[in-house]
Amino acid sequence: MNEIILVYITNPNSEHAEKVSKHLIEKRLAACTNVYQINSMFHWKGDVENEGEYVVIAKTTPERADDVEKAVAEVHEYEVPCILRISAHANDSYYKWIQEEVK
């Protein structure tokens, strides 16, 4: 079925997003990460916030998704970090590459 997991993680700035990405890659919990600049609007402690953030999308296996979540929690600055798992289907060659990279 070639299922992979995309882990969507919001970060306060590009430096923090890079720190999270590097942590996951060095621990071989993610085969690859992408970083995107976004704008987020949300309620926080009684106010409506409109903040610039950076999203890390980490590509991993279903078996390592719990480990990814724990590793992000170890280094994340947010009081309530956004760590979302999204199931995806990968083409054969990409699936095999992720399997090889994520030990």
Stockholm file with secondary structure:
# STOCKHOLM 1.0

chainA/1-103         MNEIILVYITNPNSEHAEKVSKHLIEKRLAACTNVYQINSMFHWKGDVENEGEYVVIAKTTPERADDVEKAVAEVHEYEVPCILRISAHANDSYYKWIQEEVK
#=GR chainA/1-103 SS CCEEEEEEEEESSHHHHHHHHHHHHHTTSCSEEEEEEEEEEEEETTEEEEEEEEEEEEEECGGGHHHHHHHHHHHCCCSSCCEEEEEEECCHHHHHHHHHHCC
#=GC SS_cons         CCEEEEEEEEESSHHHHHHHHHHHHHTTSCSEEEEEEEEEEEEETTEEEEEEEEEEEEEECGGGHHHHHHHHHHHCCCSSCCEEEEEEECCHHHHHHHHHHCC
//
